[in-house]
């Protein structure tokens, strides 16, 4: 690993700590470095330092995966694997996820920043919606909800529980089937 580490040190010194932004995300009003900019900045520096980049995409359980490996001409290498769940199960979502993974994995393995530091706000919960006027009270004709009933154990061999049976109403005779999806 000594030759690989020496070559990576030289490449990182040549690259610096950041790559300039060249793209804008209109949905989040943020700037970022495109995959093309990452590759055009990083790959020539890797090659000058006897390093080669290989990124291998994959798909497992609706999660796009990417193995990023940097090889030194000596045969020494370093790898990382990253994954991203697909928003939809189609080629567009897969391509988008792979492009995202290629960019961020390359920046990460090279120790380079390429986006605004948002202090991890991008992976935190979205802000709570702003409070508007209070909802109107329910009409007087609405039936009050029954109090919560904790589930009781079903008799052996039963297909339903007493709590599910208690939740059946004329409006919702199939209440026992609700848990079938969970």
N, C-alpha and C positions, 0 to 999 in steps of 0.2 A: 504493500500500500504506500510505501515511501515515495515512489515515483509519481503515483497518482496524486497524492497530497501535495507534492511540490508543484506539479503542473496546475492543479486547481488553485493553489495559492497564487501562482503567477497570473492565471486567468482572472481571478477575482481582483487582484491588484490592478490589472489593466482595465477591467470593466468599471470599477468603482462600486458604490453601494446602491445606486439607483439608475433606472432607465427613464428617460423623459416620456411624459404622457403624449400619446398621439391620437387618442380616441375619446369620445364622450358618450356616456350612457344617458339617453334622454329620459328614461323611466325613473332614474335615481338622481339625476342631475350631478353625476360624478364623472371624473376623468379617469382613464385607465390606459395601460399599455396594451396594444393589440398583440396577438400572437405573431403576426408578421414583423412587428417592431422588435419583439423579444428575440425571434430567430435571427433577424438581420443584425442585431447588436451582439448576440451571444455566440452564435455558431462560428463566425470567423475568428473570434478570440479563442474559442476552444480548439479549433484546427491549428492555429498558430502555436498552441501549447501541447500539441500531440494528443488531443482529446477528441473523442467522437461522442455525439449525442444520439441515443436511440430511445424513441418513445413508442411503446406497444399498447394500443388500446384493446379493451375487452369489455365483456358484458356478463354480469352475474346477477341473477335475481332482480332484474330491472334496475341495476346499479351499473352505471358506466364506470369502468376501471381504466387506469393508466399506469403502466410501469415505466418509469423514467430511469434510464441508466446512462451514466457517463463512463466510457471506457478510455483508458490510457493505452497507447500503442504497446506497452509492456504486457497488456492483458489484465492489469489491475482494473477494478471497476467499483463503482458505488451506485446503488439503486434505491429508489423509493417507490411506493405504490400508493395511489390515491383513488378515491371513489366518490361518485356523486349520484344521488338518486335521480331518476328521470322524472321530469314533470309529467310527461305523457309517454306512452309506449309507442313511439314512432321514430323514423329515421331523423327527422328534424331535431327532436329533443336529444337523441343520442349524439348527433353531430355537434350540437351546441354544448352539451356536457363535455365531450371530448376536447373541444377547442378550449373551453374554460380550464379543464384539468391540465392540458398541455401547457398553457400559459403559466398558471400558478405553480405547477410542479417544477417547471424549468426555473422560474424565478426562485422558488424555495431551495432547490438543490444547489443553485449557484449562490445563495445567500444575498439576493438582490431584492430591493423593494421596487415595485412597479406601480403601486396604486397609492391613493391618498390613505393615510393612516386614519381610519375612522374609529379607533379605539374599540374595535370589535362590535360596533353598533350594527354592522351588517348581519351579524349572526345572532343578535339578540331579538327578543320579542318585539313586534311592531308596537308603536306607541298606542296607548288606549285612545279610542275615538273621543273626540271632543263631545262634552255633554251638551245636549240640546234641551229643548223643553221636555218636561216630564211626560211620560206617556199618559194618555187619557185613562181614567179608571175603567175597569170592565163594566159592561152594562149590568144593571141589576138583575137581569134574567139569567146571567151566567151561573152555572152550578159551581159551588165551591169545590176545590180539589180535595179528595180524601187525604187525611194525614198519611205521611210516609209509614209504610209497614216494612220492617226488616224481613228479609227472606227467611223462610223456615225450610228445614230439610224436607225434601220430597220423599214420600214413601218409596221403598225399594221397588224398582221397575217402573216407577211413574214417569210420564213424559212431561209433566209440568210440576210446578211447586205451588203450595197454598198461596204464596204471595202473588204469583202470576194469576191464579184463579181469582183472587180478590181484586186484581186490577182490571178484570174484564168488565166491560160496560156494554150497553146497547150500542153506543157509538163506536166502540172498539172491541168487538168480540174476539179478535185474534191477538189480544195483548200478549198472550203467552209466547208468541213467535218472535217478539221483538229481540230477545237475546240470541236468536239463531244466527244473527249476523256478527256477533262479537266473540 
